[in-house]
Amino acid sequence: MIPRRKLGPGAPPVSAVGYGGMHLSIQDRPPAEQGIRVIQAVLEAGATLIDTADVYCLDGTEIGHNERLIAQALDHVTQRDGVIVATKGGLRRPGGRWEIDGHPSHLRSACEHSLTSLGVDQIDLYQLHSPDPQVPFAESVGALADLRHEGKIRWVGLSNVSVAQIGEAETIVPITSVQNRLNPFFREALSEGVVQYCADRGIGFLAYSPVGGGRLNRKLPAHPVLRSMATRLGVTPHALVLAWVLARSPAVIVIPSARTVEHALSSITASGLTLSETDLAAITAAEFSRA
């Protein structure tokens, strides 16, 4: 069984390694049948947290693509009880672009569409995808507070936020989780105190792009520190990085994405990997170039 970690105040523990569905629905996505198999495989392996968003799609004409794919996968698994699906609102995809829209009217409409796409009466965890510099942050969070009050969402989460923004949001509505980027290439969630703040407040920190994301994760197999350590321990460099991210704090939950069953299940193995202090320190001290 995958070790459990607390999702956040009032929420149950979830698997320390969840799954992020984005790459099943954006450019270079696999066939839908393969995507469904990937989701089912991680659930059968014990993952209990699936992360998605309405904008995980090719463009604005197919908003909700990933949510609908997840709903299809869940219709054919026996492990649906206890599985938490987290989605997000606050972006648009006109012409395939990624544009922020944190207006309350958009968030309300997005939530309604997500309810339909997921085929549920209440969304488990609904996250503000990103603060909108054109909209007062309190107004965006207030829209989620209203949706929670109406019973359309159970828990409220934030994404791509600072410590100050989390604190401001907490004055409006209870915050269950925060989803920010964290990997050896990008450590701002550590240096800017977001991970520590979440740990202090009992808020779950969902680490997205935990192995680097995009082209960066393809650099890991050749990394000199990871390569030798992976050979010695008999694991993949990607598993080492996931274990390093998990070791940053008990509040951290990783949500790696994958297009294939093989890669998805490889990520799951990181939940049982405990690195020595020496190995953790070696990864921490190593250079991870973004070039």
C-alpha positions in Angstrom: 0.0 0.0 0.0 1.2 3.5 -0.8 1.9 5.5 2.4 -0.7 8.1 3.2 -0.3 11.8 4.0 -2.8 14.3 5.2 -4.5 16.2 2.4 -5.4 19.1 4.6 -7.7 20.3 7.4 -10.9 18.3 7.5 -9.9 16.1 4.6 -8.8 12.4 4.8 -5.3 11.1 4.2 -4.4 10.4 0.6 -1.6 8.5 -1.1 1.7 10.3 -0.9 2.0 9.8 -4.6 -1.0 10.8 -6.6 -1.5 11.3 -10.3 -1.7 14.4 -12.5 -3.8 13.9 -15.6 -2.6 16.9 -17.7 -0.5 15.0 -20.2 -3.4 12.7 -21.1 -5.2 15.6 -22.7 -2.8 18.2 -24.0 -0.5 18.2 -27.0 1.1 14.8 -27.8 -1.6 13.1 -25.7 -2.1 9.3 -26.1 -5.3 7.8 -27.4 -8.2 8.0 -25.0 -8.2 4.2 -24.4 -4.6 4.4 -23.3 -5.3 7.4 -21.0 -8.0 5.5 -19.3 -5.7 2.5 -18.8 -3.1 4.8 -17.2 -5.6 6.2 -14.7 -7.0 2.8 -13.8 -3.5 1.4 -13.4 -2.5 4.0 -10.8 -5.7 3.5 -8.9 -5.2 -0.2 -8.9 -1.7 0.4 -7.6 -3.2 2.3 -4.6 -3.2 6.0 -5.6 -6.1 7.8 -4.1 -5.6 11.4 -5.4 -6.2 12.3 -9.0 -5.5 15.9 -10.1 -7.0 17.6 -13.1 -8.3 20.9 -14.5 -11.0 22.0 -16.9 -8.3 23.5 -19.2 -6.3 20.2 -19.6 -7.3 20.0 -23.3 -6.0 21.2 -26.6 -8.0 24.4 -26.8 -11.2 26.2 -25.7 -13.4 24.0 -27.9 -12.8 20.9 -25.7 -12.8 22.3 -22.1 -13.2 19.5 -19.7 -11.5 16.8 -21.8 -9.3 15.5 -19.0 -12.1 15.6 -16.4 -14.3 13.6 -18.7 -11.5 11.1 -19.3 -11.1 10.6 -15.5 -14.8 10.2 -15.1 -14.8 7.4 -17.7 -11.9 5.7 -16.0 -13.6 5.9 -12.6 -16.7 4.3 -14.0 -14.8 1.1 -14.6 -12.9 0.7 -11.4 -13.9 -0.9 -8.1 -11.6 1.3 -6.1 -13.6 4.5 -6.6 -14.6 4.7 -3.0 -11.9 6.8 -1.2 -10.5 8.3 -4.4 -10.4 12.1 -4.3 -10.5 14.0 -7.6 -9.1 17.5 -7.4 -9.8 19.9 -10.3 -9.1 23.6 -10.9 -10.7 26.6 -12.4 -9.4 30.1 -13.3 -7.8 29.7 -16.7 -9.1 29.7 -20.3 -7.7 28.1 -23.5 -8.6 30.4 -26.4 -6.8 29.1 -29.6 -4.8 26.8 -27.4 -3.3 29.6 -25.3 -3.2 29.6 -21.5 -4.9 32.7 -20.2 -5.8 33.5 -16.6 -9.4 34.5 -15.7 -10.1 34.8 -12.0 -13.3 36.7 -12.3 -16.0 35.3 -10.0 -18.4 34.8 -12.9 -15.9 32.7 -14.8 -15.1 30.6 -11.8 -18.7 29.9 -11.1 -19.3 28.9 -14.8 -16.1 26.8 -14.8 -17.2 25.0 -11.6 -20.6 24.2 -13.1 -19.0 22.8 -16.2 -16.5 20.7 -14.1 -19.4 19.2 -12.2 -20.9 18.1 -15.5 -17.7 16.8 -16.9 -16.8 14.8 -13.8 -20.4 13.6 -13.5 -20.7 14.5 -9.8 -23.0 16.6 -7.6 -20.1 17.9 -5.6 -16.4 18.4 -6.5 -14.0 17.0 -3.8 -11.3 19.6 -4.0 -11.7 22.7 -6.2 -8.6 24.8 -6.7 -8.0 28.3 -7.9 -5.6 27.6 -10.8 -3.7 30.9 -10.5 -4.2 34.4 -9.0 -5.4 36.8 -11.7 -3.5 40.1 -11.5 -6.5 41.8 -13.1 -8.9 40.7 -10.4 -8.7 41.3 -6.6 -7.5 38.0 -5.1 -10.2 38.2 -2.4 -12.9 38.2 -5.1 -11.6 35.1 -6.7 -11.3 33.3 -3.4 -14.7 34.6 -2.4 -16.2 32.9 -5.4 -14.8 29.6 -4.2 -16.1 30.3 -0.7 -19.6 30.8 -2.2 -19.4 27.6 -4.2 -18.4 25.7 -1.0 -21.2 27.3 0.9 -23.6 26.1 -1.8 -22.3 22.6 -1.5 -20.9 22.4 -5.0 -17.4 21.9 -3.7 -16.3 20.1 -0.6 -12.8 21.6 0.0 -11.0 24.7 -1.4 -7.5 24.7 -2.7 -5.1 27.2 -4.2 -2.4 26.9 -6.8 0.6 29.0 -7.8 0.3 31.2 -4.7 2.6 32.9 -2.2 2.6 32.7 1.6 0.9 36.1 1.8 -1.9 35.0 -0.6 -2.5 31.8 1.4 -2.8 33.9 4.5 -5.3 36.3 2.8 -7.3 33.4 1.5 -7.6 31.8 4.9 -9.4 34.9 6.2 -12.1 34.1 3.6 -12.5 30.3 3.5 -10.7 27.3 5.0 -7.9 26.3 2.8 -7.3 22.5 2.5 -4.3 22.4 0.0 -1.8 24.4 -2.0 -0.5 23.2 -5.3 2.8 24.8 -6.4 5.7 23.6 -8.5 8.5 21.8 -6.6 11.4 19.8 -8.0 15.3 20.0 -7.9 15.3 22.5 -10.8 12.7 24.8 -9.2 12.9 25.1 -5.4 11.0 28.4 -4.9 8.3 26.7 -2.9 11.1 25.9 -0.4 13.1 29.1 -0.5 10.0 31.3 -0.3 8.5 29.4 2.6 5.3 28.1 1.1 6.1 24.4 2.0 7.0 25.4 5.5 3.9 27.5 5.9 1.7 24.6 4.7 3.4 22.2 7.1 2.9 24.7 10.0 -0.8 25.1 9.2 -1.6 21.5 8.4 -2.3 22.3 4.8 -1.4 19.7 2.2 1.2 20.8 -0.3 0.6 19.2 -3.8 3.9 19.3 -5.7 3.3 19.6 -9.4 6.0 18.9 -12.0 7.9 17.0 -9.3 10.4 15.6 -11.8 10.9 18.8 -13.6 8.2 18.9 -16.2 8.6 19.0 -20.0 12.1 18.7 -21.3 13.7 19.0 -17.9 12.6 15.5 -16.7 14.4 14.1 -19.8 17.7 15.4 -18.4 17.5 13.2 -15.3 18.9 9.9 -16.6 22.1 11.6 -17.6 22.5 13.6 -14.4 25.8 12.4 -12.8 24.7 12.3 -9.2 21.4 10.6 -10.0 22.8 8.2 -12.5 25.4 6.7 -10.0 22.9 6.7 -7.1 20.2 5.0 -9.3 22.6 2.3 -10.3 23.7 1.7 -6.7 20.1 1.6 -5.4 18.5 -0.2 -8.3 15.9 2.4 -9.0 15.2 5.0 -11.7 16.5 8.6 -11.5 12.9 9.8 -11.6 12.0 7.7 -8.5 15.0 9.3 -6.7 13.8 12.8 -7.5 10.2 12.0 -6.4 11.6 10.6 -3.1 13.7 13.7 -2.7 10.6 15.9 -3.2 8.6 13.8 -0.7 11.4 14.1 1.9 11.2 17.9 1.8 8.3 17.9 4.3 5.6 15.5 5.6 3.1 18.0 4.1 4.3 17.2 0.6 2.2 15.0 -1.8 3.6 14.5 -5.3 1.3 14.4 -8.4 3.5 13.3 -11.3 1.9 12.9 -14.7 2.6 10.1 -17.2 1.3 9.1 -20.6 2.0 5.4 -20.2 1.2 2.7 -17.7 4.9 1.9 -17.3 5.9 5.4 -16.4 2.9 5.9 -14.1 3.6 2.8 -12.1 7.3 3.7 -11.9 6.4 6.9 -10.2 4.3 4.9 -7.7 7.3 3.0 -6.6 8.9 6.2 -5.2 6.4 6.2 -2.3 8.2 3.2 -0.8 11.7 4.6 -1.4 13.4 6.0 1.7 16.8 7.7 0.9 19.6 8.1 3.4 20.4 11.5 4.7 23.7 11.3 2.7 21.8 10.6 -0.5 19.3 13.3 0.2 22.0 15.8 0.9 23.8 14.8 -2.3 20.7 15.6 -4.4 20.1 18.8 -2.5 23.7 20.0 -3.2 23.8 18.9 -6.8 23.4 21.4 -9.7 20.3 20.9 -11.8 20.7 23.1 -14.9 17.7 24.4 -16.7 19.7 25.1 -19.8 
